[in-house]
Amino acid sequence: MADKNQREKRRDDYTPPPRSRSDLAREREWERERQRAALPPLPQRRLIATVLAIAALCGGGFLFFLLPSQERVADLREHGVLVLAEVTSVTTNKYGEVGNVGVRFSGPGGQVETELVEWGGKLPDGLRQGAQVPVTYAPEDPNLVMTTAWVQDPPGMTLPMIIALLLAPLALLAGVLMTVRRRKLLKEYARLAPA
């Protein structure tokens, strides 16, 4: 019985032998690899560049719809001639939205038949074939013609302008957040890199 107590006592006093430096280094390396494998994947540079390019395109799209329209309106306000035109044709797409609106009016060189110019990607609603509508045209280019109501008080924002204006900052924010996340993850990868 004394022999059994001595065996139990020896088991309680057991301390493992000291581990070698190579074993400790290997365990640290395994731990680093485990932490490294748990890190999320890096956002790729080309994805970040694509998102930032989309932001730039949306911002450019907004300016594409806004600036030429404002320039046309300013030009027609300054040099435009007011006449009464007859609506010759109105096309609509499958969703019922107005497509092209053809008008006919007396211009500087005789009868002019053309289409109304859009404002920011939008054409006026409520026009029907045969209706008389006041329009303003540029004398040097009678094909540049808008309804007088739009020349005097153009619409504030059109649907294409709103979409571009909303998407530009969202895409820019997404690109910036992905860039920040990539930098943080690169620092973590560098910290966990093998020595």
Disulfide bonds with the S-S distance in Angstrom:
none
